[in-house]
């Protein structure tokens, strides 16, 4: 396989967070002739390098994870490394969800350290034999990255453990964070060595690589990038304590699709995005999407499954059958309860043992009749907490066996050694009940494996000496706090901290009638067998493909420094409004209509001072003094404040409260929109809004002459948003037969008269100019929020009138790069003022009298 260079893609011209050296190219290209590297073998290359198309290229998916799905062992005789596939690895099993034609390439670390002198040879062998690309992290970096930041800081935090004091977890360490970022950068470099960004899909796995997407997106703006988190995602109250919370969130948001096991985990992530980054989400045809600078980042909720074929093949092994017979003999006459957990503080092993102790104490008749076999997988991390958990587990088991055991009976058997798959399968097949008592866990596939093993196979039936058509049963006791719990509706769900409840659940599972056990088992097996790992992988890949469909239909810009980088993705026709371009059109036209929003357009939205600056007043006066110009400020603000603030601009037109009030100049009378003359509905709205204001701390009501606005920007983000939805529904119901509309905006719910909008203002002004014999030949409209979109739409509609002698030049411009109906954008109010100053400089001011025409909302038909 040839690696592919994509060096002509644009880099962001900014400094990185860390000064990380480029990874050496340990991955050589394919040599078709000795000593000559061939570029003609590439399926696709980037524009500028080759005109070879990718039409004949196989679909390829690049799977990126912390560890490659390989076993590594050094041969004792030759001292050479020997590698084999890890059949238990999820990364290997998910290939079943892809089409047979799909090529799968793996990028990750090995479980062993490879000497630098051997790395190139090993890399070539792994690529050729296993389609694997090793990252070869330096030993010290690997230790700080994995055992340091991942296991001592991210892992506890994501499992709701805060370092309240030095004895309970490690405090945030900036050096470990830098190691995490450096490791992610090395992983990204390896992906860049082999990726064809136009065709390949990249799927990143788990919390070890949460900033890797930023590095990839920074290099390839349109990369097809998915991420799946296999651990829990904590609530915002926990996550917000992480000092690098924004960098990690933005890293994930540089993906196209983010996957979670449960809705709870996804909900916590969305809440963090809302509270910390101010992002809102919405459901689009059943798919949850976040708008992130013009890109839609989709959220996928689907728990991973098991590999049915792999589990069944292990059940069919002769070694499994032999082990089954051995275990049957060992525990003859006893009911077997099984637990299989990693040794860490979150798996709740000691709580499980205490529940068994409580069970034996409350039900003495079970003594000698039940046995808990607890298989302890090796710990994935190291540290004092793991040692303490192990010590507590052994002490508790010893105490139970001393009190309730006998020379021929031990109620708790701990198996603390590496247990082969066939032995685990034998225990699964024989266990009357399986208990998973974790206090917090991402998914946990033990219950799924237990269900499949209890269903059995023909070979297993033979080993158990049962008929093939005999009913199958299984019983599960699972913690509420694990990812698989929602999908197992027939399991007995427990709070692992409630020892009494867990003990009673175990008793219920043991004494439950066989017929009910059978029904529960059948329900679970139907789900597990149809939602296996292939189904999960296929569904994720399908959604990733859907999420990337619009990549090449938009223009992209990269903005932001370091880990704050993101891509702005907007319509191809959307471009920055150049001053020279508009000034040229301005000079050659004679009947100009200019519409300007106020807040966020000529005055900064975030500014405490809302009055216009002397510069703004000067520019507006210059524009208004030109006889060829009709200039309007169109705002949602009240007429009194706008009239006072803009008093020096005598010839300026003002449309207040979104156009409910309008006047042509300072000396003109205010005209009121006839369509909103009936404001009796305000008597209905005010008490409803007052109710929500009192119930929502931080909210307030703004009273306008024609409208009422409920603000919740100072309320709790989640509660305020929830209350806004309720208020919207409430008001829409009570105003169903009233001449008013309810609109939801940025942190507001506004009720205003029907038929009043900024768009109507633009339409009426343009219509009046046309009827006055001066049809506009230049229309400029600048605004920054949703209400201004009405103006953009209105001017596009109005000027398409076939009766116009000449189509005017239109400049609809939004402030900020974001999706809009406008064709142009300016970055901020400073850019707006520069542009207006350019127009003002081009203006030839002459003494001006008041025009005879007046704007009216009466019908022009």
Secondary structure as UniProt FT lines:
FT   TURN            7..8
FT   STRAND          31..33
FT   TURN            34..35
FT   STRAND          36..37
FT   TURN            40..41
FT   TURN            47..49
FT   TURN            55..56
FT   STRAND          60..67
FT   STRAND          70..74
FT   TURN            76..78
FT   STRAND          81..85
FT   TURN            87..88
FT   HELIX           90..93
FT   HELIX           94..97
FT   TURN            100..101
FT   STRAND          103..109
FT   HELIX           116..118
FT   HELIX           119..130
FT   STRAND          132..134
FT   HELIX           139..142
FT   HELIX           143..154
FT   HELIX           155..158
FT   TURN            159..160
FT   TURN            166..167
FT   HELIX           174..194
FT   TURN            197..199
FT   STRAND          201..205
FT   HELIX           207..209
FT   HELIX           212..219
FT   TURN            221..222
FT   STRAND          224..228
FT   HELIX           236..239
FT   TURN            240..241
FT   TURN            243..244
FT   HELIX           245..253
FT   STRAND          257..260
FT   HELIX           263..277
FT   STRAND          281..284
FT   TURN            285..286
FT   STRAND          287..292
FT   TURN            293..294
FT   STRAND          295..301
FT   HELIX           308..315
FT   HELIX           318..330
FT   TURN            331..333
FT   STRAND          335..342
FT   TURN            345..346
FT   HELIX           349..362
FT   HELIX           364..366
FT   TURN            367..369
FT   STRAND          370..377
FT   HELIX           384..404
FT   TURN            407..408
FT   STRAND          412..415
FT   HELIX           421..430
FT   STRAND          433..436
FT   HELIX           446..455
FT   HELIX           458..464
FT   TURN            468..469
FT   STRAND          476..479
FT   TURN            480..481
FT   TURN            483..484
FT   HELIX           485..487
FT   TURN            489..490
FT   STRAND          492..494
FT   TURN            496..497
FT   HELIX           499..511
FT   HELIX           514..530
FT   HELIX           533..547
FT   TURN            548..550
FT   HELIX           551..553
FT   STRAND          554..559
FT   HELIX           562..564
FT   STRAND          566..571
FT   TURN            572..573
FT   STRAND          575..576
FT   HELIX           579..587
FT   STRAND          592..596
FT   TURN            600..602
FT   TURN            605..606
FT   HELIX           614..624
FT   TURN            627..628
FT   STRAND          629..634
FT   HELIX           639..645
FT   TURN            646..648
FT   TURN            650..651
FT   STRAND          653..656
FT   HELIX           657..659
FT   STRAND          661..663
FT   TURN            666..667
FT   STRAND          671..672
FT   HELIX           674..676
FT   TURN            680..681
FT   HELIX           682..695
FT   TURN            697..698
FT   STRAND          700..703
FT   STRAND          707..711
FT   TURN            713..714
FT   HELIX           717..734
FT   TURN            735..737
FT   STRAND          740..745
FT   TURN            746..747
FT   STRAND          748..753
FT   TURN            754..755
FT   HELIX           758..771
FT   TURN            772..773
FT   STRAND          778..783
FT   HELIX           786..798
FT   TURN            799..800
FT   TURN            802..803
FT   STRAND          809..815
FT   STRAND          824..826
FT   HELIX           829..842
//
